């Protein structure tokens, strides 16, 4: 009962503050709202408040004031996102009850999904390389193809634009408990010829914690599972008279330890992640531009156990080329923006496991049309995908938004999605089915976004997703397509800055993730989640932040008995204190799970306990 009461109190307080701001005579003048632009939902720049689908944005400021040590911990505060795992574990991230393999993870718009595991290595993406994160919820296969059933998480790395025309160097270092530390160096700026660039590298390591619980007898080992990672990232943008050239890349190599008491497999892994792209934009005129982009990704994992000489390897590679053209037509007060494009992708696998097929080609063509007339926006998209393994898939979406009054926008959308089977799904010996068909989805959503002032924003969405051809494992080995699942829910988020000292944000997520075949809940999906953030700046140099997170109970499979079980709910509190010694020097103290709550998000596996970080940042 405490959580709903807390949520209701917070909403009342925030809305009262917003109403006060509206009634203040000082606000009688016309208010010009900040325009936040996003690129993820339509693969082109659009206004966030006029978006026809639900989009959440985490800015560099959000990342800075968070106590999170890694990306999964940061994402769990976003309404609609579920995570499991801790630093160093191959964490799962999912949106709106879809599986993690049905959620598309991008770095700078490039798909980083493993063609074998079917998930992106989010644990291997360092936080201090990120400038912003855009989360587009709902089916977006009409824009991105396979895997965008639950939504898309686009991680945009640092651009170097914050230094303006100067070139600056930033050193970041710190220590953590459980014992570990990190050090990073970044060079940002703009060259004399106008090229904006960012180049960074860092090393992070921690003693870690024991991932498994003692009742997980199949894997439990009474030791800490450590993590060591080194990474590099770069990005550059160069505007030219005819358009622009740009590029970006991220590489990370990590050694992670994990538990396997059976002694038949590995207890450590080396993980490599690379994502990169190189592109050019050609401006034909002010209303027409074309883009060509080459990309490549690598997701490699080698599992080993030194004492018995065990080792296995899974290397997944993807090479792609994307070409598109965007043209805006204006007829009176109406504007049509049409995007035509196509892409070709080559996926390949190099593994110690004998796959029957080790490569496949994918080709796609798509068209999108956005119509704007006054307060009305209508987006529609159609995409055709051809996969040489399973055949064809056609997806589409249509959405509309209408600005009822300035700052208040209603929206509705409908979209279809699909997920192609991975190499593991099709060819892993003893646990696959070469006749699998793609998983499919249909999602409907209605929502309301309100931004009465630059200090207040509110968003609520009601959605339903129906899935068919779910991949289901058989007791004797193998996979089959089964019908069906239905996920429906309500999300709400509100943020308000009362004045220069106080701000707050609340996110609520109610969800009904039902397996229609069995009548039971889908696994590892909580029915309710809430996060409440409160920030206070007592003096100009010091900012304090607290985040309370409640995760409801969820169903899972007990790893020992293989019977369905319930993972209990939990509540954690994170704290940060940031002190700006001057405009170039910063100290940060952050504590995750302040009260050292012992909890799990997956049966038989522990989430991190209390984690303390002390950081120092200096810009030269």
JODAPE-V224616 format. One line per field, one symbol per residue. phi: phi as a letter, one per 40 degrees, with the letter a starting at -180 (. if undefined). psi: psi as a letter, one per 30 degrees, with the letter a starting at -180 (. if undefined). A space follows every 50 residues. Layout:
phi->???
psi->???
This chain:
phi->.ccdccccccccccccccccccccdccccccbccccbbbcdbgacacccc ccbcbbbbcdcccccccccacdccccccdgbbbagbdgcccbbbbfgccc cbbcbbbfgbcbcccbcgbcccccbccccccabbbccgcbcccbgcgccc ibbbcbcccgcccgccbbbbbbaababddaaaaabbbbibcccgccaaba aabbaacgaccbcdccccbcbcacbcabbbabaaaabbcbcciabaaaab babbbbbabaccgcbcbaabbbbbaaaaaabbccacbaabbbabbabbbb bbcaaccbgcabbbbbbbbabbbabbbbbbbgccbbbbbbaaabbbbabb acccccbbaabbbababbbbbbagccbbbaababbbbccbhbabbaaaaa baccbdgbbcaaaaabaabcccccccbcdgaaacbcbccbabbbabaabb bcaccbaaababaabbbbgdcbccdchhbbcbcabbbbabbaaababcac bbaaabbbababcbcccbgbcccgbccaaabbbbbabcbccbbbabbbbb bccacabccccgbcabcccabbbbbbbbbccacbbbbbbbbcfdcfccab bbcgbcccccbbbbbbbbbb
psi->feeeeeeeeeeeeeeeeeeeeefkffgflkkjkkjkklfeegglklkefg kflkkkkjleeeeeflfkfleeeefffkkfkklllakflikkklkhflle fgkkkkjhgkkgkkfefglkiffgjkegfkelkkjjllkgffefbkfhee akjjjklkfgfffbflklkkkkllllklkallklkkjlaklfggkklkkl llkklkfaljellffifffkkilkjlkkkklkllklkjklefbllllkkk kkkkkkklkiffgfalglkkkkkkkllklkkkjeafgkllkkkklklkjk kjkljefggkklkjkkkkklkkklkkkkkkjbflkkjkkklllkkjklkj lfkjkekgllkkklklkkkkkkjcfkkkkkkkkkkkkfefblkklllklk lkjelkfjkklklklllljkkleeeegkkfhljfgklkkllkkkkklkkk ielffkkkkkkklkkkklgkkkklegklllklkllkkllkkkkkkkjeaf ekllkkkkjkkjjkjfefglkkkhjkfkkkkkkkkkjelefkkkkkkkkk klllklkkfefglklkklllklkkkkkkjjeaffkkkkkkjkieghkjll fkkfkklkakkkkjkkkkk.
